[in-house]
Amino acid sequence: MKIVPLSLRDANEIVSKWHRHHKATVGYKFAIGVIDQEGEICGAAICGRPSARMIDYRKVLEVTRLVTNGTKNACSMLYGASARIAKEMGYEKIITYILVSESGKSLIASGWQERETITKGRQWVHSDGKPRRTDQPICDKKCFEKTLRSHANE
């Protein structure tokens, strides 16, 4: 298997086709895919600004979508490649959120660390009080992160 670049349109098509609980995303910094020996796409990752507004988007990148067709090691490859690309782009940290019901084995295999705190699920609202999106799970989530560089290394 190998990593390939994807457009947002191509990555979102894969998300729409395979993701169990998320729809396509609007923005991104980059998207990548993983293909098998025959050149067939096995998965995609979309990376962009952190969804939490208080996180510094100049220092932290978030894997906002990651999906595969179940091919062994595809998730780990995508998480690992996303971190390497983010580091090359100058980010200090990369994060992602998964449902509490998911194990995070692929993240752990890729060298990511689980935060000790659970992010409480809630519905975001616009300033007029209307819900932002109703097509995504609002349950509690686990956050995983990987430090890419520290200020001491500069």
N, CA and C atoms as an extended XYZ file, in Angstrom:
462
Properties=species:S:1:pos:R:3:atomname:S:1:resname:S:1:resid:I:1 pbc="F F F"
N         0.844       -1.184        0.000 N   MET     1
C         0.000        0.000        0.000 CA  MET     1
C         0.883        1.239        0.000 C   MET     1
N         0.309        2.326       -0.536 N   LYS     2
C         1.046        3.581       -0.497 CA  LYS     2
C         0.083        4.760       -0.374 C   LYS     2
N         0.635        5.857        0.123 N   ILE     3
C        -0.119        7.096        0.334 CA  ILE     3
C        -0.112        7.912       -0.954 C   ILE     3
N        -1.264        8.510       -1.274 N   VAL     4
C        -1.392        9.364       -2.454 CA  VAL     4
C        -2.151       10.641       -2.077 C   VAL     4
N        -1.880       11.752       -2.778 N   PRO     5
C        -2.651       12.973       -2.513 CA  PRO     5
C        -4.061       12.849       -3.081 C   PRO     5
N        -5.003       13.525       -2.437 N   LEU     6
C        -6.380       13.561       -2.919 CA  LEU     6
C        -6.891       14.999       -2.892 C   LEU     6
N        -7.796       15.300       -3.781 N   SER     7
C        -8.515       16.573       -3.708 CA  SER     7
C        -9.568       16.448       -2.619 C   SER     7
N       -10.090       17.566       -2.161 N   LEU     8
C       -11.162       17.518       -1.172 CA  LEU     8
C       -12.382       16.817       -1.755 C   LEU     8
N       -12.681       17.070       -3.004 N   ARG     9
C       -13.832       16.435       -3.655 CA  ARG     9
C       -13.699       14.912       -3.652 C   ARG     9
N       -12.521       14.416       -4.052 N   ASP    10
C       -12.312       12.965       -4.079 CA  ASP    10
C       -12.375       12.358       -2.678 C   ASP    10
N       -11.747       13.034       -1.703 N   ALA    11
C       -11.761       12.521       -0.333 CA  ALA    11
C       -13.188       12.510        0.233 C   ALA    11
N       -13.938       13.563       -0.047 N   ASN    12
C       -15.322       13.625        0.442 CA  ASN    12
C       -16.206       12.561       -0.195 C   ASN    12
N       -15.936       12.216       -1.440 N   GLU    13
C       -16.695       11.126       -2.076 CA  GLU    13
C       -16.472        9.815       -1.336 C   GLU    13
N       -15.235        9.588       -0.917 N   ILE    14
C       -14.901        8.375       -0.177 CA  ILE    14
C       -15.572        8.404        1.204 C   ILE    14
N       -15.526        9.553        1.863 N   VAL    15
C       -16.186        9.704        3.166 CA  VAL    15
C       -17.683        9.432        3.024 C   VAL    15
N       -18.307       10.032        2.025 N   SER    16
C       -19.750        9.850        1.818 CA  SER    16
C       -20.106        8.392        1.554 C   SER    16
N       -19.212        7.681        0.908 N   LYS    17
C       -19.454        6.280        0.549 CA  LYS    17
C       -19.255        5.318        1.732 C   LYS    17
N       -18.219        5.563        2.562 N   TRP    18
C       -17.824        4.571        3.551 CA  TRP    18
C       -17.978        4.962        5.020 C   TRP    18
N       -18.025        6.235        5.337 N   HIS    19
C       -17.996        6.609        6.758 CA  HIS    19
C       -19.296        6.228        7.452 C   HIS    19
N       -19.179        5.647        8.637 N   ARG    20
C       -20.349        5.155        9.374 CA  ARG    20
C       -21.200        6.264        9.978 C   ARG    20
N       -20.586        7.381       10.396 N   HIS    21
C       -21.361        8.384       11.119 CA  HIS    21
C       -21.054        9.834       10.767 C   HIS    21
N       -20.222       10.089        9.785 N   HIS    22
C       -19.944       11.469        9.386 CA  HIS    22
C       -20.207       11.672        7.905 C   HIS    22
N       -20.583       12.868        7.593 N   LYS    23
C       -20.794       13.286        6.200 CA  LYS    23
C       -19.523       13.973        5.703 C   LYS    23
N       -19.567       14.433        4.479 N   ALA    24
C       -18.451       15.166        3.877 CA  ALA    24
C       -18.153       16.415        4.704 C   ALA    24
N       -16.927       16.897        4.596 N   THR    25
C       -16.512       18.091        5.320 CA  THR    25
C       -16.387       19.267        4.351 C   THR    25
N       -16.413       20.467        4.885 N   VAL    26
C       -16.418       21.666        4.038 CA  VAL    26
C       -15.005       22.124        3.684 C   VAL    26
N       -14.158       22.314        4.674 N   GLY    27
C       -12.826       22.854        4.407 CA  GLY    27
C       -11.740       21.853        4.735 C   GLY    27
N       -10.524       22.203        4.315 N   TYR    28
C        -9.386       21.323        4.607 CA  TYR    28
C        -8.073       22.039        4.344 C   TYR    28
N        -7.008       21.481        4.858 N   LYS    29
C        -5.643       21.910        4.549 CA  LYS    29
C        -5.028       20.952        3.534 C   LYS    29
N        -5.300       19.655        3.723 N   PHE    30
C        -4.875       18.653        2.741 CA  PHE    30
C        -5.673       17.377        2.939 C   PHE    30
N        -5.676       16.546        1.922 N   ALA    31
C        -6.319       15.234        1.987 CA  ALA    31
C        -5.390       14.214        1.342 C   ALA    31
N        -5.384       13.022        1.912 N   ILE    32
C        -4.569       11.935        1.377 CA  ILE    32
C        -5.396       10.667        1.314 C   ILE    32
N        -4.938        9.750        0.490 N   GLY    33
C        -5.566        8.446        0.392 CA  GLY    33
C        -4.512        7.368        0.519 C   GLY    33
N        -4.978        6.147        0.668 N   VAL    34
C        -4.084        5.002        0.647 CA  VAL    34
C        -4.625        4.056       -0.420 C   VAL    34
N        -3.713        3.581       -1.273 N   ILE    35
C        -4.108        2.665       -2.340 CA  ILE    35
C        -3.386        1.329       -2.158 C   ILE    35
N        -4.015        0.279       -2.680 N   ASP    36
C        -3.414       -1.054       -2.598 CA  ASP    36
C        -2.507       -1.293       -3.806 C   ASP    36
N        -1.984       -2.505       -3.915 N   GLN    37
C        -1.041       -2.841       -4.986 CA  GLN    37
C        -1.661       -2.716       -6.373 C   GLN    37
N        -2.969       -2.843       -6.469 N   GLU    38
C        -3.655       -2.725       -7.762 CA  GLU    38
C        -4.064       -1.287       -8.078 C   GLU    38
N        -3.767       -0.367       -7.172 N   GLY    39
C        -4.115        1.032       -7.379 CA  GLY    39
C        -5.522        1.392       -6.941 C   GLY    39
N        -6.192        0.467       -6.241 N   GLU    40
C        -7.545        0.727       -5.742 CA  GLU    40
C        -7.477        1.492       -4.424 C   GLU    40
N        -8.322        2.488       -4.300 N   ILE    41
C        -8.352        3.288       -3.075 CA  ILE    41
C        -8.897        2.449       -1.917 C   ILE    41
N        -8.208        2.506       -0.778 N   CYS    42
C        -8.610        1.752        0.415 CA  CYS    42
C        -9.073        2.666        1.540 C   CYS    42
N        -8.767        3.962        1.432 N   GLY    43
C        -9.157        4.877        2.499 CA  GLY    43
C        -8.710        6.288        2.218 C   GLY    43
N        -9.177        7.200        3.067 N   ALA    44
C        -8.857        8.615        2.909 CA  ALA    44
C        -8.817        9.300        4.266 C   ALA    44
N        -8.002       10.344        4.344 N   ALA    45
C        -7.950       11.201        5.533 CA  ALA    45
C        -8.037       12.650        5.062 C   ALA    45
N        -8.828       13.434        5.786 N   ILE    46
C        -8.956       14.864        5.513 CA  ILE    46
C        -8.467       15.600        6.757 C   ILE    46
N        -7.538       16.514        6.576 N   CYS    47
C        -6.950       17.264        7.687 CA  CYS    47
C        -7.227       18.745        7.498 C   CYS    47
N        -7.577       19.411        8.602 N   GLY    48
C        -7.905       20.824        8.515 CA  GLY    48
C        -7.773       21.526        9.850 C   GLY    48
N        -8.400       22.694        9.924 N   ARG    49
C        -8.389       23.491       11.145 CA  ARG    49
C        -9.082       22.722       12.264 C   ARG    49
N        -8.624       22.920       13.491 N   PRO    50
C        -9.295       22.280       14.617 CA  PRO    50
C       -10.749       22.739       14.729 C   PRO    50
N       -11.634       21.814       15.071 N   SER    51
C       -13.047       22.150       15.202 CA  SER    51
C       -13.302       23.014       16.435 C   SER    51
N       -12.497       22.852       17.477 N   ALA    52
C       -12.628       23.687       18.670 CA  ALA    52
C       -11.985       25.050       18.387 C   ALA    52
N       -12.766       26.092       18.513 N   ARG    53
C       -12.304       27.432       18.133 CA  ARG    53
C       -11.173       27.959       18.991 C   ARG    53
N       -11.028       27.465       20.215 N   MET    54
C        -9.992       27.982       21.114 CA  MET    54
C        -8.614       27.377       20.843 C   MET    54
N        -8.532       26.395       19.980 N   ILE    55
C        -7.244       25.781       19.648 CA  ILE    55
C        -6.595       26.597       18.537 C   ILE    55
N        -5.312       26.903       18.691 N   ASP    56
C        -4.580       27.731       17.730 CA  ASP    56
C        -4.372       26.958       16.420 C   ASP    56
N        -5.080       27.375       15.386 N   TYR    57
C        -5.015       26.684       14.092 CA  TYR    57
C        -3.671       26.848       13.395 C   TYR    57
N        -2.832       27.756       13.867 N   ARG    58
C        -1.495       27.905       13.267 CA  ARG    58
C        -0.511       26.894       13.829 C   ARG    58
N        -0.853       26.294       14.971 N   LYS    59
C         0.039       25.338       15.624 CA  LYS    59
C        -0.493       23.911       15.613 C   LYS    59
N        -1.820       23.782       15.507 N   VAL    60
C        -2.450       22.467       15.646 CA  VAL    60
C        -3.296       22.159       14.417 C   VAL    60
N        -3.151       20.958       13.902 N   LEU    61
C        -3.943       20.469       12.780 CA  LEU    61
C        -4.817       19.329       13.284 C   LEU    61
N        -6.016       19.197       12.722 N   GLU    62
C        -6.922       18.123       13.132 CA  GLU    62
C        -7.233       17.198       11.961 C   GLU    62
N        -7.171       15.909       12.205 N   VAL    63
C        -7.701       14.945       11.242 CA  VAL    63
C        -9.213       14.990       11.445 C   VAL    63
N        -9.907       15.626       10.512 N   THR    64
C       -11.347       15.830       10.667 CA  THR    64
C       -12.165       14.659       10.148 C   THR    64
N       -11.624       13.902        9.212 N   ARG    65
C       -12.282       12.689        8.708 CA  ARG    65
C       -11.202       11.659        8.381 C   ARG    65
N       -11.496       10.409        8.717 N   LEU    66
C       -10.646        9.296        8.305 CA  LEU    66
C       -11.555        8.102        8.111 C   LEU    66
N       -11.422        7.466        6.966 N   VAL    67
C       -12.292        6.344        6.634 CA  VAL    67
C       -11.519        5.348        5.777 C   VAL    67
N       -11.811        4.068        5.970 N   THR    68
C       -11.232        3.039        5.108 CA  THR    68
C       -12.314        2.021        4.764 C   THR    68
N       -11.962        1.144        3.840 N   ASN    69
C       -12.878        0.057        3.490 CA  ASN    69
C       -12.602       -1.195        4.325 C   ASN    69
N       -11.797       -1.051        5.356 N   GLY    70
C       -11.478       -2.182        6.234 CA  GLY    70
C       -10.152       -2.849        5.929 C   GLY    70
N        -9.435       -2.372        4.932 N   THR    71
C        -8.130       -2.944        4.590 CA  THR    71
C        -7.191       -2.849        5.791 C   THR    71
N        -6.547       -3.960        6.123 N   LYS    72
C        -5.648       -4.032        7.269 CA  LYS    72
C        -4.545       -2.978        7.163 C   LYS    72
N        -4.306       -2.270        8.253 N   ASN    73
C        -3.252       -1.256        8.407 CA  ASN    73
C        -3.514        0.048        7.657 C   ASN    73
N        -4.615        0.169        6.940 N   ALA    74
C        -4.882        1.403        6.182 CA  ALA    74
C        -5.071        2.594        7.124 C   ALA    74
N        -5.804        2.406        8.218 N   CYS    75
C        -6.006        3.509        9.172 CA  CYS    75
C        -4.676        3.978        9.750 C   CYS    75
N        -3.862        3.043       10.198 N   SER    76
C        -2.568        3.404       10.784 CA  SER    76
C        -1.699        4.144        9.782 C   SER    76
N        -1.706        3.698        8.536 N   MET    77
C        -0.926        4.373        7.498 CA  MET    77
C        -1.397        5.809        7.312 C   MET    77
N        -2.705        6.009        7.285 N   LEU    78
C        -3.252        7.351        7.087 CA  LEU    78
C        -2.950        8.263        8.273 C   LEU    78
N        -3.099        7.755        9.496 N   TYR    79
C        -2.773        8.570       10.670 CA  TYR    79
C        -1.282        8.916       10.709 C   TYR    79
N        -0.439        7.939       10.417 N   GLY    80
C         1.004        8.191       10.408 CA  GLY    80
C         1.417        9.198        9.347 C   GLY    80
N         0.884        9.046        8.142 N   ALA    81
C         1.217        9.965        7.048 CA  ALA    81
C         0.682       11.360        7.334 C   ALA    81
N        -0.517       11.452        7.909 N   SER    82
C        -1.083       12.767        8.248 CA  SER    82
C        -0.172       13.504        9.221 C   SER    82
N         0.351       12.803       10.214 N   ALA    83
C         1.259       13.413       11.190 CA  ALA    83
C         2.560       13.858       10.538 C   ALA    83
N         3.118       13.026        9.671 N   ARG    84
C         4.378       13.399        9.002 CA  ARG    84
C         4.196       14.631        8.117 C   ARG    84
N         3.101       14.681        7.381 N   ILE    85
C         2.827       15.827        6.510 CA  ILE    85
C         2.616       17.084        7.353 C   ILE    85
N         1.862       16.968        8.435 N   ALA    86
C         1.613       18.111        9.321 CA  ALA    86
C         2.930       18.641        9.889 C   ALA    86
N         3.817       17.741       10.279 N   LYS    87
C         5.117       18.165       10.803 CA  LYS    87
C         5.904       18.923        9.740 C   LYS    87
N         5.917       18.410        8.521 N   GLU    88
C         6.622       19.091        7.428 CA  GLU    88
C         6.021       20.465        7.125 C   GLU    88
N         4.724       20.617        7.371 N   MET    89
C         4.055       21.896        7.143 CA  MET    89
C         4.308       22.886        8.280 C   MET    89
N         4.946       22.426        9.366 N   GLY    90
C         5.296       23.320       10.462 CA  GLY    90
C         4.375       23.274       11.669 C   GLY    90
N         3.422       22.359       11.687 N   TYR    91
C         2.530       22.253       12.839 CA  TYR    91
C         3.269       21.642       14.026 C   TYR    91
N         2.855       22.042       15.235 N   GLU    92
C         3.459       21.529       16.459 CA  GLU    92
C         2.753       20.278       16.974 C   GLU    92
N         1.471       20.141       16.632 N   LYS    93
C         0.675       19.030       17.154 CA  LYS    93
C        -0.409       18.688       16.151 C   LYS    93
N        -0.822       17.426       16.166 N   ILE    94
C        -1.956       16.981       15.359 CA  ILE    94
C        -2.916       16.262       16.310 C   ILE    94
N        -4.217       16.467       16.098 N   ILE    95
C        -5.231       15.886       16.971 CA  ILE    95
C        -6.330       15.240       16.135 C   ILE    95
N        -7.104       14.404       16.785 N   THR    96
C        -8.326       13.868       16.187 CA  THR    96
C        -9.242       13.410       17.310 C   THR    96
N       -10.511       13.297       17.005 N   TYR    97
C       -11.504       12.841       17.968 CA  TYR    97
C       -12.156       11.576       17.428 C   TYR    97
N       -12.373       10.609       18.317 N   ILE    98
C       -13.082        9.390       17.949 CA  ILE    98
C       -14.200        9.154       18.964 C   ILE    98
N       -15.181        8.385       18.592 N   LEU    99
C       -16.267        8.062       19.509 CA  LEU    99
C       -15.719        7.250       20.682 C   LEU    99
N       -16.317        7.400       21.853 N   VAL   100
C       -15.855        6.636       23.016 CA  VAL   100
C       -16.008        5.133       22.795 C   VAL   100
N       -16.877        4.759       21.893 N   SER   101
C       -17.080        3.335       21.604 CA  SER   101
C       -15.986        2.754       20.696 C   SER   101
N       -15.124        3.600       20.141 N   GLU   102
C       -14.045        3.127       19.267 CA  GLU   102
C       -12.774        2.936       20.085 C   GLU   102
N       -11.938        1.980       19.658 N   SER   103
C       -10.777        1.592       20.462 CA  SER   103
C        -9.575        2.525       20.323 C   SER   103
N        -9.339        3.077       19.152 N   GLY   104
C        -8.156        3.898       18.940 CA  GLY   104
C        -6.892        3.100       18.665 C   GLY   104
N        -7.027        1.803       18.367 N   LYS   105
C        -5.846        0.958       18.129 CA  LYS   105
C        -4.959        1.478       17.007 C   LYS   105
N        -5.566        1.978       15.940 N   SER   106
C        -4.770        2.492       14.824 CA  SER   106
C        -4.003        3.745       15.216 C   SER   106
N        -4.598        4.569       16.057 N   LEU   107
C        -3.914        5.771       16.541 CA  LEU   107
C        -2.739        5.394       17.437 C   LEU   107
N        -2.971        4.477       18.340 N   ILE   108
C        -1.912        4.029       19.244 CA  ILE   108
C        -0.768        3.402       18.441 C   ILE   108
N        -1.117        2.599       17.426 N   ALA   109
C        -0.094        1.970       16.572 CA  ALA   109
C         0.716        3.007       15.807 C   ALA   109
N         0.127        4.178       15.580 N   SER   110
C         0.806        5.251       14.844 CA  SER   110
C         1.541        6.218       15.759 C   SER   110
N         1.576        5.927       17.064 N   GLY   111
C         2.326        6.746       18.001 CA  GLY   111
C         1.566        7.913       18.595 C   GLY   111
N         0.232        7.914       18.486 N   TRP   112
C        -0.581        8.970       19.059 CA  TRP   112
C        -0.876        8.626       20.519 C   TRP   112
N        -1.174        9.646       21.311 N   GLN   113
C        -1.488        9.491       22.725 CA  GLN   113
C        -2.941        9.890       22.977 C   GLN   113
N        -3.621        9.128       23.817 N   GLU   114
C        -4.988        9.493       24.185 CA  GLU   114
C        -4.945       10.485       25.340 C   GLU   114
N        -5.699       11.577       25.213 N   ARG   115
C        -5.836       12.516       26.328 CA  ARG   115
C        -6.632       11.844       27.434 C   ARG   115
N        -6.379       12.250       28.672 N   GLU   116
C        -7.062       11.636       29.810 CA  GLU   116
C        -8.515       12.065       29.921 C   GLU   116
N        -8.851       13.227       29.412 N   THR   117
C       -10.211       13.734       29.555 CA  THR   117
C       -11.070       13.378       28.345 C   THR   117
N       -12.341       13.188       28.603 N   ILE   118
C       -13.326       12.915       27.552 CA  ILE   118
C       -13.943       14.253       27.135 C   ILE   118
N       -14.104       14.446       25.840 N   THR   119
C       -14.778       15.635       25.333 CA  THR   119
C       -16.268       15.349       25.341 C   THR   119
N       -17.000       16.138       26.095 N   LYS   120
C       -18.440       15.933       26.227 CA  LYS   120
C       -19.153       16.265       24.919 C   LYS   120
N       -20.061       15.407       24.531 N   GLY   121
C       -20.844       15.634       23.321 CA  GLY   121
C       -21.872       16.724       23.527 C   GLY   121
N       -22.030       17.571       22.514 N   ARG   122
C       -23.023       18.626       22.577 CA  ARG   122
C       -23.329       19.116       21.178 C   ARG   122
N       -24.407       19.815       21.038 N   GLN   123
C       -24.790       20.399       19.755 CA  GLN   123
C       -24.300       21.841       19.718 C   GLN   123
N       -23.514       22.175       18.712 N   TRP   124
C       -23.091       23.558       18.529 CA  TRP   124
C       -24.247       24.342       17.946 C   TRP   124
N       -24.292       25.613       18.257 N   VAL   125
C       -25.360       26.461       17.730 CA  VAL   125
C       -24.785       27.725       17.117 C   VAL   125
N       -25.516       28.271       16.158 N   HIS   126
C       -25.177       29.573       15.578 CA  HIS   126
C       -25.521       30.656       16.590 C   HIS   126
N       -25.077       31.868       16.316 N   SER   127
C       -25.370       32.978       17.220 CA  SER   127
C       -26.875       33.237       17.335 C   SER   127
N       -27.659       32.802       16.341 N   ASP   128
C       -29.114       32.976       16.417 CA  ASP   128
C       -29.803       31.834       17.182 C   ASP   128
N       -29.007       30.884       17.694 N   GLY   129
C       -29.552       29.798       18.497 CA  GLY   129
C       -29.930       28.550       17.723 C   GLY   129
N       -29.861       28.596       16.400 N   LYS   130
C       -30.216       27.426       15.595 CA  LYS   130
C       -29.044       26.438       15.559 C   LYS   130
N       -29.330       25.129       15.545 N   PRO   131
C       -28.249       24.133       15.495 CA  PRO   131
C       -27.417       24.288       14.223 C   PRO   131
N       -26.097       24.060       14.347 N   ARG   132
C       -25.214       24.153       13.195 CA  ARG   132
C       -25.393       22.967       12.262 C   ARG   132
N       -25.238       21.773       12.793 N   ARG   133
C       -25.388       20.562       11.995 CA  ARG   133
C       -26.128       19.537       12.826 C   ARG   133
N       -26.958       18.798       12.190 N   THR   134
C       -27.693       17.760       12.903 CA  THR   134
C       -27.393       16.376       12.333 C   THR   134
N       -26.407       16.296       11.446 N   ASP   135
C       -26.098       15.032       10.781 CA  ASP   135
C       -24.847       14.357       11.340 C   ASP   135
N       -24.406       14.764       12.538 N   GLN   136
C       -23.217       14.187       13.129 CA  GLN   136
C       -23.519       13.734       14.555 C   GLN   136
N       -22.773       12.738       15.039 N   PRO   137
C       -23.015       12.276       16.403 CA  PRO   137
C       -22.658       13.361       17.421 C   PRO   137
N       -23.466       13.488       18.442 N   ILE   138
C       -23.182       14.474       19.482 CA  ILE   138
C       -22.855       13.777       20.803 C   ILE   138
N       -22.405       12.531       20.714 N   CYS   139
C       -22.029       11.770       21.906 CA  CYS   139
C       -20.624       12.182       22.366 C   CYS   139
N       -20.220       11.685       23.534 N   ASP   140
C       -18.885       11.956       24.058 CA  ASP   140
C       -17.825       11.373       23.126 C   ASP   140
N       -16.656       12.029       23.122 N   LYS   141
C       -15.564       11.598       22.245 CA  LYS   141
C       -14.243       11.568       23.004 C   LYS   141
N       -13.345       10.713       22.510 N   LYS   142
C       -11.984       10.664       23.023 CA  LYS   142
C       -11.109       11.468       22.071 C   LYS   142
N       -10.172       12.205       22.647 N   CYS   143
C        -9.232       12.962       21.821 CA  CYS   143
C        -7.873       12.277       21.863 C   CYS   143
N        -7.291       12.129       20.691 N   PHE   144
C        -5.927       11.627       20.565 CA  PHE   144
C        -5.074       12.734       19.964 C   PHE   144
N        -3.808       12.767       20.348 N   GLU   145
C        -2.904       13.799       19.846 CA  GLU   145
C        -1.510       13.232       19.654 C   GLU   145
N        -0.766       13.926       18.826 N   LYS   146
C         0.634       13.567       18.620 CA  LYS   146
C         1.426       14.866       18.540 C   LYS   146
N         2.403       14.991       19.420 N   THR   147
C         3.273       16.161       19.400 CA  THR   147
C         4.262       15.986       18.262 C   THR   147
N         4.360       17.008       17.427 N   LEU   148
C         5.221       16.944       16.248 CA  LEU   148
C         6.529       17.680       16.447 C   LEU   148
N         6.488       18.757       17.212 N   ARG   149
C         7.695       19.515       17.544 CA  ARG   149
C         7.364       20.408       18.716 C   ARG   149
N         8.385       20.755       19.475 N   SER   150
C         8.186       21.651       20.606 CA  SER   150
C         8.992       22.915       20.374 C   SER   150
N         8.681       23.943       21.129 N   HIS   151
C         9.431       25.207       21.005 CA  HIS   151
C        10.902       25.003       21.312 C   HIS   151
N        11.220       24.041       22.175 N   ALA   152
C        12.612       23.778       22.550 CA  ALA   152
C        13.414       23.240       21.376 C   ALA   152
N        12.743       22.620       20.397 N   ASN   153
C        13.436       22.045       19.241 CA  ASN   153
C        13.728       23.070       18.150 C   ASN   153
N        13.275       24.283       18.321 N   GLU   154
C        13.431       25.277       17.241 CA  GLU   154
C        14.748       26.008       17.360 C   GLU   154
